[in-house]
Amino acid sequence: MKKIGIVSCDNWIGKIKEDINLCNMLKLMGVDAKIISWQQPLTEDFDSLILRSVWGYQDDYLNFKKWLLNIKKRGINLFNNPDIILANILKDKQFEILQKNNIPCIKTQYLDSFSFCYDNLRQIVKTSFNSCITVIKPTISGSGNNTFVINPTEEHIDLPNIITVSEAIEIFGNLLNENPECKVMLQPYMPEINLGEYSCVFIDGILTHTMMRFPNVFHGKKRTCLVSDVPLEILNLAQTIEKITSFQGYLYMRVDMILSNGNAKIMEVELAEPDLLTKYIEDKNKQSDIIKTLARRLERRTMKK
């Protein structure tokens, strides 16, 4: 009997419905499945592992990277594979892959620990983004953590998480000192985000569903919902990204996009531990079908090992 580990973390192990549903589905298929934490010693032999609720890894990135490389060294099947995951976690590397494949990305500038200072940050906000509201976040991030907006004008704007350039220097200076692989990324604030992000979920080449998300960092709490009438521009861009050579071999992928002036633009490609967002789908049969598709494709990949 094949054995599959569903990888969580100490904070979330056994608490996430999507993990539990996947585990139960695999067991129904005759697979020995177990939810484990990446932060605990791997003392059992698994044929495959799948990253799920490893949320918060960005706060312990160096140890998480060490864990990924150890899994690779031991020859354990990991989905997605460590090379795809590590390139995806570093958003500057992720955007580099997208740009090489002519994917329309939001204008982004990066500052590393050597170039990150008050004058450089102020100058970028002032010149590169024409004194517009600027989004600032680390290149290693998750769940909107440490994502802020800088307002260079005195005009009041109704957005959460607004900070000054000086506050940004303090917050991100500490982050860069703690993690030498991390950079600061700067993007113009896209007002279209107020209409939500389209999240297209692919499982092993199949577009299983598309959700509309409203990131809390910009919206407060708005409920994610299933979208049935997806704009063609969104579908075309998602399917183009799904075929990028650097991503081939993936088991699952979530492509987050917005529509800007009728054009689809990429926000992020999630290949590390994409939330499939099934908990927001009211149709329980639809939920079950998505989890079943993931379980079957995972089991098929494991059997090929």
Short mmCIF file of the C-alpha atoms (twelve columns), coordinates in Angstrom:
data_MODEL
# 
_entry.id   MODEL 
# 
loop_
_atom_site.group_PDB 
_atom_site.id 
_atom_site.type_symbol 
_atom_site.label_atom_id 
_atom_site.label_alt_id 
_atom_site.label_comp_id 
_atom_site.label_asym_id 
_atom_site.label_seq_id 
_atom_site.Cartn_x 
_atom_site.Cartn_y 
_atom_site.Cartn_z 
_atom_site.pdbx_PDB_model_num 
ATOM 1   C CA . MET A 1   0.000   0.000  0.000   1 
ATOM 2   C CA . LYS A 2   1.343   3.418  -0.991  1 
ATOM 3   C CA . LYS A 3   1.805   5.974  1.786   1 
ATOM 4   C CA . ILE A 4   1.202   9.700  1.234   1 
ATOM 5   C CA . GLY A 5   1.931   12.509 3.689   1 
ATOM 6   C CA . ILE A 6   -0.178  15.662 3.631   1 
ATOM 7   C CA . VAL A 7   2.218   18.318 4.888   1 
ATOM 8   C CA . SER A 8   0.973   20.923 7.331   1 
ATOM 9   C CA . CYS A 9   2.772   22.789 10.138  1 
ATOM 10  C CA . ASP A 10  2.691   22.779 13.925  1 
ATOM 11  C CA . ASN A 11  0.053   25.535 14.079  1 
ATOM 12  C CA . TRP A 12  -2.399  23.965 11.613  1 
ATOM 13  C CA . ILE A 13  -1.890  20.210 11.665  1 
ATOM 14  C CA . GLY A 14  -5.242  18.411 11.723  1 
ATOM 15  C CA . LYS A 15  -7.211  21.678 11.829  1 
ATOM 16  C CA . ILE A 16  -7.760  22.464 8.136   1 
ATOM 17  C CA . LYS A 17  -10.861 21.025 6.466   1 
ATOM 18  C CA . GLU A 18  -9.221  20.819 3.039   1 
ATOM 19  C CA . ASP A 19  -6.362  18.729 4.490   1 
ATOM 20  C CA . ILE A 20  -8.802  16.447 6.288   1 
ATOM 21  C CA . ASN A 21  -10.997 16.021 3.198   1 
ATOM 22  C CA . LEU A 22  -7.966  15.128 1.065   1 
ATOM 23  C CA . CYS A 23  -6.741  12.653 3.664   1 
ATOM 24  C CA . ASN A 24  -10.150 10.967 3.880   1 
ATOM 25  C CA . MET A 25  -10.495 10.804 0.091   1 
ATOM 26  C CA . LEU A 26  -7.104  9.132  -0.252  1 
ATOM 27  C CA . LYS A 27  -8.041  6.595  2.407   1 
ATOM 28  C CA . LEU A 28  -11.263 5.793  0.527   1 
ATOM 29  C CA . MET A 29  -9.059  5.065  -2.484  1 
ATOM 30  C CA . GLY A 30  -6.992  2.582  -0.464  1 
ATOM 31  C CA . VAL A 31  -4.041  4.889  0.175   1 
ATOM 32  C CA . ASP A 32  -2.327  5.065  3.574   1 
ATOM 33  C CA . ALA A 33  -2.606  8.852  4.097   1 
ATOM 34  C CA . LYS A 34  -1.534  10.931 7.083   1 
ATOM 35  C CA . ILE A 35  -1.357  14.649 7.912   1 
ATOM 36  C CA . ILE A 36  2.098   15.621 9.181   1 
ATOM 37  C CA . SER A 37  4.016   18.797 10.116  1 
ATOM 38  C CA . TRP A 38  7.132   19.849 8.247   1 
ATOM 39  C CA . GLN A 39  8.448   21.221 11.536  1 
ATOM 40  C CA . GLN A 40  8.638   17.749 13.099  1 
ATOM 41  C CA . PRO A 41  11.223  15.038 12.278  1 
ATOM 42  C CA . LEU A 42  10.190  12.848 9.343   1 
ATOM 43  C CA . THR A 43  10.474  9.457  11.028  1 
ATOM 44  C CA . GLU A 44  8.138   7.494  8.723   1 
ATOM 45  C CA . ASP A 45  8.696   6.368  5.152   1 
ATOM 46  C CA . PHE A 46  6.395   8.061  2.639   1 
ATOM 47  C CA . ASP A 47  6.123   7.374  -1.072  1 
ATOM 48  C CA . SER A 48  4.931   10.944 -1.691  1 
ATOM 49  C CA . LEU A 49  4.366   14.186 0.150   1 
ATOM 50  C CA . ILE A 50  2.066   17.052 -0.822  1 
ATOM 51  C CA . LEU A 51  2.416   20.547 0.632   1 
ATOM 52  C CA . ARG A 52  -0.812  21.898 2.023   1 
ATOM 53  C CA . SER A 53  -1.250  24.079 5.132   1 
ATOM 54  C CA . VAL A 54  2.399   25.058 5.695   1 
ATOM 55  C CA . TRP A 55  1.262   28.643 6.276   1 
ATOM 56  C CA . GLY A 56  3.720   30.867 8.060   1 
ATOM 57  C CA . TYR A 57  6.787   29.239 6.482   1 
ATOM 58  C CA . GLN A 58  7.900   32.715 5.362   1 
ATOM 59  C CA . ASP A 59  8.677   33.521 9.000   1 
ATOM 60  C CA . ASP A 60  11.064  30.540 9.157   1 
ATOM 61  C CA . TYR A 61  12.110  30.465 5.522   1 
ATOM 62  C CA . LEU A 62  15.685  29.275 5.934   1 
ATOM 63  C CA . ASN A 63  14.602  26.202 7.912   1 
ATOM 64  C CA . PHE A 64  11.755  25.568 5.464   1 
ATOM 65  C CA . LYS A 65  14.206  25.729 2.557   1 
ATOM 66  C CA . LYS A 66  16.502  23.323 4.402   1 
ATOM 67  C CA . TRP A 67  13.552  20.948 4.844   1 
ATOM 68  C CA . LEU A 68  12.692  21.122 1.129   1 
ATOM 69  C CA . LEU A 69  16.276  20.410 0.104   1 
ATOM 70  C CA . ASN A 70  16.460  17.497 2.543   1 
ATOM 71  C CA . ILE A 71  13.312  15.981 1.011   1 
ATOM 72  C CA . LYS A 72  14.902  16.353 -2.420  1 
ATOM 73  C CA . LYS A 73  18.167  14.774 -1.217  1 
ATOM 74  C CA . ARG A 74  16.286  11.810 0.258   1 
ATOM 75  C CA . GLY A 75  14.532  11.241 -3.071  1 
ATOM 76  C CA . ILE A 76  11.018  11.560 -1.630  1 
ATOM 77  C CA . ASN A 77  8.334   12.507 -4.144  1 
ATOM 78  C CA . LEU A 78  7.159   16.029 -3.251  1 
ATOM 79  C CA . PHE A 79  4.335   17.910 -4.949  1 
ATOM 80  C CA . ASN A 80  5.073   20.285 -6.313  1 
ATOM 81  C CA . ASN A 81  8.755   19.424 -6.630  1 
ATOM 82  C CA . PRO A 82  11.273  21.421 -4.548  1 
ATOM 83  C CA . ASP A 83  12.795  23.217 -7.551  1 
ATOM 84  C CA . ILE A 84  9.403   24.552 -8.668  1 
ATOM 85  C CA . ILE A 85  8.525   25.495 -5.080  1 
ATOM 86  C CA . LEU A 86  11.759  27.362 -4.346  1 
ATOM 87  C CA . ALA A 87  11.567  29.359 -7.583  1 
ATOM 88  C CA . ASN A 88  7.912   30.144 -6.868  1 
ATOM 89  C CA . ILE A 89  8.412   31.270 -3.262  1 
ATOM 90  C CA . LEU A 90  10.903  33.940 -4.365  1 
ATOM 91  C CA . LYS A 91  8.566   36.352 -6.139  1 
ATOM 92  C CA . ASP A 92  11.403  38.059 -8.022  1 
ATOM 93  C CA . LYS A 93  12.323  34.670 -9.537  1 
ATOM 94  C CA . GLN A 94  8.640   33.946 -10.223 1 
ATOM 95  C CA . PHE A 95  8.177   37.252 -12.060 1 
ATOM 96  C CA . GLU A 96  11.419  36.698 -13.975 1 
ATOM 97  C CA . ILE A 97  10.010  33.429 -15.353 1 
ATOM 98  C CA . LEU A 98  6.731   35.127 -16.277 1 
ATOM 99  C CA . GLN A 99  8.445   38.037 -18.034 1 
ATOM 100 C CA . LYS A 100 10.702  35.692 -20.015 1 
ATOM 101 C CA . ASN A 101 7.507   34.108 -21.307 1 
ATOM 102 C CA . ASN A 102 5.991   37.481 -22.273 1 
ATOM 103 C CA . ILE A 103 3.306   37.360 -19.574 1 
ATOM 104 C CA . PRO A 104 1.847   40.826 -18.843 1 
ATOM 105 C CA . CYS A 105 2.911   41.625 -15.282 1 
ATOM 106 C CA . ILE A 106 2.346   44.666 -13.119 1 
ATOM 107 C CA . LYS A 107 5.362   46.977 -13.159 1 
ATOM 108 C CA . THR A 108 7.609   45.885 -10.301 1 
ATOM 109 C CA . GLN A 109 10.874  47.159 -8.865  1 
ATOM 110 C CA . TYR A 110 13.073  45.392 -6.329  1 
ATOM 111 C CA . LEU A 111 15.413  46.571 -3.608  1 
ATOM 112 C CA . ASP A 112 17.816  44.243 -1.810  1 
ATOM 113 C CA . SER A 113 19.479  44.777 1.558   1 
ATOM 114 C CA . PHE A 114 22.280  46.791 -0.054  1 
ATOM 115 C CA . SER A 115 20.050  49.196 -1.986  1 
ATOM 116 C CA . PHE A 116 17.180  49.485 0.503   1 
ATOM 117 C CA . CYS A 117 17.358  52.910 2.129   1 
ATOM 118 C CA . TYR A 118 15.169  55.949 2.709   1 
ATOM 119 C CA . ASP A 119 16.422  57.936 -0.291  1 
ATOM 120 C CA . ASN A 120 16.125  55.046 -2.767  1 
ATOM 121 C CA . LEU A 121 12.649  54.090 -1.575  1 
ATOM 122 C CA . ARG A 122 11.397  57.689 -1.657  1 
ATOM 123 C CA . GLN A 123 12.878  58.199 -5.121  1 
ATOM 124 C CA . ILE A 124 11.207  55.093 -6.557  1 
ATOM 125 C CA . VAL A 125 7.829   56.069 -5.161  1 
ATOM 126 C CA . LYS A 126 8.264   59.610 -6.488  1 
ATOM 127 C CA . THR A 127 9.666   58.928 -9.972  1 
ATOM 128 C CA . SER A 128 8.997   55.347 -11.042 1 
ATOM 129 C CA . PHE A 129 5.386   55.346 -9.908  1 
ATOM 130 C CA . ASN A 130 4.668   59.051 -10.505 1 
ATOM 131 C CA . SER A 131 3.895   59.691 -6.841  1 
ATOM 132 C CA . CYS A 132 1.025   57.206 -6.961  1 
ATOM 133 C CA . ILE A 133 -0.042  54.951 -4.133  1 
ATOM 134 C CA . THR A 134 2.607   52.223 -3.994  1 
ATOM 135 C CA . VAL A 135 2.271   48.655 -2.745  1 
ATOM 136 C CA . ILE A 136 5.286   47.404 -0.821  1 
ATOM 137 C CA . LYS A 137 5.856   43.805 0.262   1 
ATOM 138 C CA . PRO A 138 8.644   41.247 0.679   1 
ATOM 139 C CA . THR A 139 9.512   38.819 -2.112  1 
ATOM 140 C CA . ILE A 140 9.079   35.970 0.381   1 
ATOM 141 C CA . SER A 141 5.577   36.333 1.716   1 
ATOM 142 C CA . GLY A 142 2.285   34.573 2.323   1 
ATOM 143 C CA . SER A 143 -1.335  35.398 3.122   1 
ATOM 144 C CA . GLY A 144 -0.723  39.101 2.581   1 
ATOM 145 C CA . ASN A 145 1.720   39.277 5.515   1 
ATOM 146 C CA . ASN A 146 3.797   42.450 5.561   1 
ATOM 147 C CA . THR A 147 1.955   43.904 2.576   1 
ATOM 148 C CA . PHE A 148 1.402   47.653 2.921   1 
ATOM 149 C CA . VAL A 149 0.669   50.734 0.844   1 
ATOM 150 C CA . ILE A 150 2.712   53.939 0.828   1 
ATOM 151 C CA . ASN A 151 0.767   57.114 0.146   1 
ATOM 152 C CA . PRO A 152 3.209   59.817 -1.040  1 
ATOM 153 C CA . THR A 153 0.598   62.592 -0.939  1 
ATOM 154 C CA . GLU A 154 -1.208  64.385 1.847   1 
ATOM 155 C CA . GLU A 155 -4.567  63.403 0.364   1 
ATOM 156 C CA . HIS A 156 -6.611  60.998 2.502   1 
ATOM 157 C CA . ILE A 157 -7.191  57.557 0.997   1 
ATOM 158 C CA . ASP A 158 -9.561  54.960 2.350   1 
ATOM 159 C CA . LEU A 159 -7.250  51.949 2.418   1 
ATOM 160 C CA . PRO A 160 -5.997  49.797 5.289   1 
ATOM 161 C CA . ASN A 161 -2.317  49.146 6.036   1 
ATOM 162 C CA . ILE A 162 -1.025  52.584 5.009   1 
ATOM 163 C CA . ILE A 163 2.522   53.377 6.141   1 
ATOM 164 C CA . THR A 164 5.043   56.151 5.555   1 
ATOM 165 C CA . VAL A 165 8.418   55.744 3.850   1 
ATOM 166 C CA . SER A 166 10.096  55.981 7.262   1 
ATOM 167 C CA . GLU A 167 7.880   53.243 8.690   1 
ATOM 168 C CA . ALA A 168 8.617   51.063 5.648   1 
ATOM 169 C CA . ILE A 169 12.350  51.452 6.221   1 
ATOM 170 C CA . GLU A 170 12.016  50.175 9.779   1 
ATOM 171 C CA . ILE A 171 9.663   47.267 8.972   1 
ATOM 172 C CA . PHE A 172 11.435  45.963 5.891   1 
ATOM 173 C CA . GLY A 173 14.943  46.724 7.085   1 
ATOM 174 C CA . ASN A 174 14.389  44.191 9.862   1 
ATOM 175 C CA . LEU A 175 12.970  41.612 7.425   1 
ATOM 176 C CA . LEU A 176 15.931  41.935 5.060   1 
ATOM 177 C CA . ASN A 177 18.407  41.566 7.907   1 
ATOM 178 C CA . GLU A 178 16.695  38.366 9.061   1 
ATOM 179 C CA . ASN A 179 16.605  36.749 5.603   1 
ATOM 180 C CA . PRO A 180 19.420  37.470 3.120   1 
ATOM 181 C CA . GLU A 181 17.466  35.892 0.231   1 
ATOM 182 C CA . CYS A 182 14.536  38.264 0.673   1 
ATOM 183 C CA . LYS A 183 14.076  41.527 -1.231  1 
ATOM 184 C CA . VAL A 184 11.525  44.319 -1.127  1 
ATOM 185 C CA . MET A 185 9.181   44.586 -4.100  1 
ATOM 186 C CA . LEU A 186 7.310   47.734 -5.098  1 
ATOM 187 C CA . GLN A 187 4.294   47.948 -7.382  1 
ATOM 188 C CA . PRO A 188 1.749   50.650 -8.223  1 
ATOM 189 C CA . TYR A 189 -1.551  50.171 -6.449  1 
ATOM 190 C CA . MET A 190 -4.062  48.804 -8.951  1 
ATOM 191 C CA . PRO A 191 -7.545  50.176 -8.178  1 
ATOM 192 C CA . GLU A 192 -9.051  47.261 -10.129 1 
ATOM 193 C CA . ILE A 193 -8.198  45.097 -7.133  1 
ATOM 194 C CA . ASN A 194 -11.346 46.582 -5.587  1 
ATOM 195 C CA . LEU A 195 -13.312 44.418 -8.028  1 
ATOM 196 C CA . GLY A 196 -11.497 41.311 -6.804  1 
ATOM 197 C CA . GLU A 197 -8.916  38.848 -8.113  1 
ATOM 198 C CA . TYR A 198 -9.755  35.929 -10.369 1 
ATOM 199 C CA . SER A 199 -8.086  32.757 -9.081  1 
ATOM 200 C CA . CYS A 200 -7.927  29.943 -11.639 1 
ATOM 201 C CA . VAL A 201 -7.069  26.578 -10.084 1 
ATOM 202 C CA . PHE A 202 -5.408  23.883 -12.192 1 
ATOM 203 C CA . ILE A 203 -4.876  20.289 -11.081 1 
ATOM 204 C CA . ASP A 204 -2.521  18.327 -13.311 1 
ATOM 205 C CA . GLY A 205 -3.509  20.255 -16.434 1 
ATOM 206 C CA . ILE A 206 -7.227  20.484 -15.617 1 
ATOM 207 C CA . LEU A 207 -8.847  23.850 -14.863 1 
ATOM 208 C CA . THR A 208 -11.103 22.625 -12.066 1 
ATOM 209 C CA . HIS A 209 -12.596 25.941 -10.907 1 
ATOM 210 C CA . THR A 210 -12.199 29.710 -10.757 1 
ATOM 211 C CA . MET A 211 -12.780 31.777 -7.640  1 
ATOM 212 C CA . MET A 212 -13.137 35.501 -6.997  1 
ATOM 213 C CA . ARG A 213 -10.963 36.596 -4.097  1 
ATOM 214 C CA . PHE A 214 -10.755 39.849 -2.169  1 
ATOM 215 C CA . PRO A 215 -7.354  40.040 -0.418  1 
ATOM 216 C CA . ASN A 216 -7.879  41.204 3.166   1 
ATOM 217 C CA . VAL A 217 -4.939  43.570 3.001   1 
ATOM 218 C CA . PHE A 218 -6.899  45.829 0.644   1 
ATOM 219 C CA . HIS A 219 -10.544 45.017 1.328   1 
ATOM 220 C CA . GLY A 220 -11.120 44.013 4.887   1 
ATOM 221 C CA . LYS A 221 -13.310 40.919 4.908   1 
ATOM 222 C CA . LYS A 222 -15.194 40.047 1.730   1 
ATOM 223 C CA . ARG A 223 -16.154 36.466 1.054   1 
ATOM 224 C CA . THR A 224 -14.436 34.506 -1.682  1 
ATOM 225 C CA . CYS A 225 -16.915 33.038 -4.164  1 
ATOM 226 C CA . LEU A 226 -17.076 30.616 -7.088  1 
ATOM 227 C CA . VAL A 227 -17.197 32.226 -10.538 1 
ATOM 228 C CA . SER A 228 -19.069 30.507 -13.358 1 
ATOM 229 C CA . ASP A 229 -18.840 33.233 -16.028 1 
ATOM 230 C CA . VAL A 230 -15.085 33.822 -16.297 1 
ATOM 231 C CA . PRO A 231 -13.942 36.497 -18.790 1 
ATOM 232 C CA . LEU A 232 -12.180 35.072 -21.839 1 
ATOM 233 C CA . GLU A 233 -9.148  37.308 -21.228 1 
ATOM 234 C CA . ILE A 234 -8.682  35.724 -17.799 1 
ATOM 235 C CA . LEU A 235 -9.056  32.176 -19.115 1 
ATOM 236 C CA . ASN A 236 -6.645  32.753 -22.011 1 
ATOM 237 C CA . LEU A 237 -3.918  34.182 -19.775 1 
ATOM 238 C CA . ALA A 238 -4.352  31.429 -17.167 1 
ATOM 239 C CA . GLN A 239 -4.072  28.717 -19.809 1 
ATOM 240 C CA . THR A 240 -0.980  30.366 -21.302 1 
ATOM 241 C CA . ILE A 241 0.704   30.453 -17.888 1 
ATOM 242 C CA . GLU A 242 -0.251  26.830 -17.188 1 
ATOM 243 C CA . LYS A 243 1.782   25.773 -20.234 1 
ATOM 244 C CA . ILE A 244 5.015   27.585 -19.301 1 
ATOM 245 C CA . THR A 245 7.906   25.148 -19.573 1 
ATOM 246 C CA . SER A 246 9.407   26.091 -16.194 1 
ATOM 247 C CA . PHE A 247 6.165   25.024 -14.489 1 
ATOM 248 C CA . GLN A 248 5.797   21.673 -16.211 1 
ATOM 249 C CA . GLY A 249 5.510   18.699 -13.920 1 
ATOM 250 C CA . TYR A 250 3.370   20.642 -11.464 1 
ATOM 251 C CA . LEU A 251 0.532   18.816 -9.737  1 
ATOM 252 C CA . TYR A 252 -1.459  21.893 -8.794  1 
ATOM 253 C CA . MET A 253 -1.338  25.597 -9.518  1 
ATOM 254 C CA . ARG A 254 -3.378  28.709 -8.736  1 
ATOM 255 C CA . VAL A 255 -3.146  31.710 -11.046 1 
ATOM 256 C CA . ASP A 256 -4.301  35.027 -9.545  1 
ATOM 257 C CA . MET A 257 -5.207  37.819 -11.994 1 
ATOM 258 C CA . ILE A 258 -7.100  41.071 -12.316 1 
ATOM 259 C CA . LEU A 259 -8.762  42.787 -15.258 1 
ATOM 260 C CA . SER A 260 -7.287  46.213 -16.006 1 
ATOM 261 C CA . ASN A 261 -8.861  48.191 -18.854 1 
ATOM 262 C CA . GLY A 262 -10.192 44.939 -20.242 1 
ATOM 263 C CA . ASN A 263 -6.772  43.246 -20.147 1 
ATOM 264 C CA . ALA A 264 -5.818  40.373 -17.849 1 
ATOM 265 C CA . LYS A 265 -2.771  41.029 -15.686 1 
ATOM 266 C CA . ILE A 266 -1.013  38.584 -13.447 1 
ATOM 267 C CA . MET A 267 -0.877  39.190 -9.709  1 
ATOM 268 C CA . GLU A 268 0.748   35.922 -8.663  1 
ATOM 269 C CA . VAL A 269 1.225   32.293 -9.619  1 
ATOM 270 C CA . GLU A 270 0.950   30.037 -6.581  1 
ATOM 271 C CA . LEU A 271 2.800   26.745 -6.986  1 
ATOM 272 C CA . ALA A 272 4.143   26.191 -3.470  1 
ATOM 273 C CA . GLU A 273 1.045   25.389 -1.417  1 
ATOM 274 C CA . PRO A 274 -1.899  26.895 -3.278  1 
ATOM 275 C CA . ASP A 275 -5.068  27.151 -1.234  1 
ATOM 276 C CA . LEU A 276 -7.652  25.486 -3.482  1 
ATOM 277 C CA . LEU A 277 -10.326 27.642 -1.809  1 
ATOM 278 C CA . THR A 278 -12.825 24.765 -1.767  1 
ATOM 279 C CA . LYS A 279 -14.145 25.826 1.657   1 
ATOM 280 C CA . TYR A 280 -15.853 28.758 -0.063  1 
ATOM 281 C CA . ILE A 281 -17.761 26.573 -2.517  1 
ATOM 282 C CA . GLU A 282 -21.325 26.065 -1.297  1 
ATOM 283 C CA . ASP A 283 -22.002 23.127 -3.625  1 
ATOM 284 C CA . LYS A 284 -20.703 20.153 -1.599  1 
ATOM 285 C CA . ASN A 285 -20.652 17.929 -4.687  1 
ATOM 286 C CA . LYS A 286 -18.412 20.449 -6.459  1 
ATOM 287 C CA . GLN A 287 -16.161 20.564 -3.416  1 
ATOM 288 C CA . SER A 288 -15.929 16.786 -3.343  1 
ATOM 289 C CA . ASP A 289 -15.214 16.534 -7.080  1 
ATOM 290 C CA . ILE A 290 -12.260 18.915 -6.792  1 
ATOM 291 C CA . ILE A 291 -10.749 17.048 -3.845  1 
ATOM 292 C CA . LYS A 292 -11.339 13.749 -5.638  1 
ATOM 293 C CA . THR A 293 -9.533  15.046 -8.735  1 
ATOM 294 C CA . LEU A 294 -6.545  16.080 -6.607  1 
ATOM 295 C CA . ALA A 295 -6.504  12.767 -4.746  1 
ATOM 296 C CA . ARG A 296 -6.696  10.707 -7.948  1 
ATOM 297 C CA . ARG A 297 -3.957  12.656 -9.694  1 
ATOM 298 C CA . LEU A 298 -1.767  12.516 -6.598  1 
ATOM 299 C CA . GLU A 299 -2.313  8.770  -6.232  1 
ATOM 300 C CA . ARG A 300 -1.572  8.247  -9.937  1 
ATOM 301 C CA . ARG A 301 1.696   10.184 -9.663  1 
ATOM 302 C CA . THR A 302 2.645   8.184  -6.559  1 
ATOM 303 C CA . MET A 303 1.945   4.861  -8.281  1 
ATOM 304 C CA . LYS A 304 4.306   5.840  -11.118 1 
ATOM 305 C CA . LYS A 305 7.189   6.263  -8.672  1 
# 
